[in-house]
Amino acid sequence: MLRFKWWLIPIFIIIEVCFCFFISQSYAGNTYYVSLGGSNANPGTKEKPWATPGYGSRKLKPGDTLIIRAGKYVVQRYDDDIIKPPSGRENAWIVIKGEDGTRPVLAGRDNLLTAINLSGVSYVRIENLEITHDTSAKGSAIFFRDGIEILEKPSSHIVLKDLYIHHIDEFGMNIQDIDDLQIINCRIEYCGFGALGGPAGIRGGWKNVKIQNCKLSYSGHYYQGGNGSNRPYDRPDGFGIEPSAGPVLVENTIAEHNYGDGLDSKAEKTIIRKCIVANNSCDGVKLWGSESVIENTLIYGRGDGKSEVTPWSAIVIDQVEKPNSTFEIINVTVDDALGENYLMYVQYGVNVPVRVQIRNSIFSGRGPNSHIYIGNAVTLSADHNLFYSPKTEIVLEHGSKSYTQSNLRKLGEGNVYGNPLFVMPAWGSNGDYHLKEGSPAIDSGTSNKAPSVDLDGEQRPQGKGFDIGAYEK
């Protein structure tokens, strides 16, 4: 009979550990460099760097890192000059980043399609770069279209961090199909078609996306060297995506002064949390997909200080085609000074049934004719909200029912009417929507589903109870 040699077990364990260590180390990869004083004939080492980011990106293998040193790198030839890396692997990401302590510039010109093409790749991380047009170019040479593209071929496992993208003609990031995308600490502004957007997906669109600590602003305020007045797209959003599987999380993000909407998501499971959506020309927040939530968010300044009457609203939930889709609005502050349109509307002229819950939220419509419209097919649950519409008799219209200041409590438990007493409401400029002493919103909310912190990150509750709105007094 064969006997197992138990004394071999420690040897097997040592061999296995050493093998795993060897495998993990083999994926560590090499670090390469690009410098303005380099040469693409060099080996790409720290001492002998390459000259162009585009060339360097094509030389990478899974696990490699490319460090781009300080300076302005003009990108004008498609596709030789653009950054176009291969895919990494799950335990061997490809990393392309600006050198610590500086932020290199990719300056596009000559109507270049994009500076970075990540179409069809996976496990790639891009960090610490500035992408803009070449300010030294003249005439039509100044044209430069997208900052980053993911089009036609789906990509996955992409991290875009600490990027500053600005003054380009089309999208800051033009993305079609993506699964597992993180956009972190990015500032994207003055893009002619919008900060974040893209065409309808063919593989589910945007899936498993996280956008955190970003600023998405001034979309449409620049186009081909001018102030954007000649742009071909009239409503560029801060964030605007086509139908997608989701989930999409937008958190700790500011979307302001866009000529289109602030945040417009057709994705299922869109979560907008701890955001400021301010002074956008069109809609503030627009949701189309089921299981979507707005939480701890401030929305104000529709119209961006312009007095002409428009058909836009602070919050829109509309054209929802999936029956019994659900939407939640929790601890949100809404203020609108323009009026002459709905403060919020849900399923206007659409008979598909959806369910909407509104809780612990402030709706201030300071302009005339600025009530809330809820379609007849909507099942509405509204409790512990503060409404204020001094120039409008009707506060909320739900199908054939109308609620005014006098019968507002019939809408649901804890709903009240009164001036929220904001510290400094604004229209077209920065406001302060914390609550003054004596505000009826203080201690009038409910703990049910209330987030544990407010928009500032302060703990809830602070007083005798939870406050209504995005800020805890």
Protein Blocks (a to p, Z undefined) as FASTA:
>chain_A
ZZddfklmmmmmmmmmmmmmmmmmmmnopaddddfklcfkbgoiaklccfbfklmmmmpc
ehiacdddedddddfbdcklpccdddddfklccdddddehiacddddeehiabfbdcehi
ahiacehiaddddfkbghjllgcfbfbdcehiacehiadehiacehifkbfbacfbdghi
adehiacehifkbjbdcdddfehpaghiadehiacehehiagehiaolmpcbfbbcfbdc
dddebjaddehiacehiabdfbdcfbehiacehiacehifbdfbdcfbghiacehiaceh
ihihpabdcfbdfbdcehiabghiacddehiacddfklopafbdchehiabdcddddehi
acddfbghiacdddfklccddehiacddfkbfblbdghjbccdfklmmmnoghiacddeh
iabdcehiacdfbdcehiakgopacfehpafbdfkopacdfblbccedjbdZZ
